[in-house]
Structures are given as C-alpha cells and as structure tokens.
Amino acid sequence: MKRMTQETFRLNNGNFCPFCQSGSTDYIEESMDYLEEQRECLDCGKAWIEKHKIAGYKEIKNYERKEI
C-alpha cells in the first residue's frame, strides 16, 4: 500500500497509520511536549512522530478565575 501524503494525514486528523492506513494505532509513550507525540501502528509495526501546531485561539466566555 502507498504511503499517505502529509495532506491526507492532516485531513484525517492523524487517526490512521500513514504507512498502511490502519486505524489500529497507539501512543508509544506519554509526552510532556504536546506539540509532538510518538505513535505506532499495531498492524504494520511502523512508528512515527505526530506533529501538532497551534492553529489559533478562542475566548472562553463566562470564565471565572478560581482562587486557590
């Protein structure tokens, strides 16, 4: 099977293996860096780094700060 393009991977929200298109993927380890996550395919055994980026922001309406 042909490797998924970067664009197709983004359009599918990273829900499929970019190598075999399987939906059976898992995180390899917990990451403190929320901009990159290591993932693996449970079917073909390939691994990759999923990269995230900030796309913008949205105000939280009616937010009240809680005192500690």
N, C-alpha and C positions, 0 to 999 in steps of 0.2 A: 504494500500500500504506500502511496505517496505521502511524504511529509506535509503537514498542514502549513499553510503560509502564516506569517505573523498576523496579517489582517484577519484571516479566518479564525485564528486562535482568539484574537481580541473580540471579534463579533460573537463568539460562542462563550464569552466570559471565562475562558480558561477551564471550562467544565469537561474537556476531553483531552486525551493524550495527543500531543501534537505529532506524534510519530505513527500511531496505529489507529487513532480516533476512538479508542475505547473510553467509556465513561467510568471505568474502574480505576480511579486514581486516588492517591492518598498523600498526605503531607509526610515528609521524611522525618522532620524534627520541628519542634516549636522554635519560632524565630522571634527575637525581640525587635528585629528590623522589619516593620510592617510593609516596607517597600519591596522586599524580596522574600519569597517563600520557596523552599526546596520541595519538589513534588516527585512522585514516582508513579509509573503505570503498573498496576497489579497484573496486567495481561502480558505485555511485551517486555517488561523489566527495565525499560529506559527511564532515565531520570532527567530532570530539568529544573532550572530556576525560573519561577514565575515572577515577573517584574510588575510592580504596581506603580501608579503615579497619581499625584493629586490632580483632580480634574476641576476643582473649584470649591465653593463653599455655599452653604445655605444657612441662614439665620434660624435659630431655634426660637420660635415665638413663645411668649409667656414663660420664659425661663426665669426661675428664681434661684439665686445662689444660696446654697445651704451652708450654714455656719457649722464649724467643727467644734 
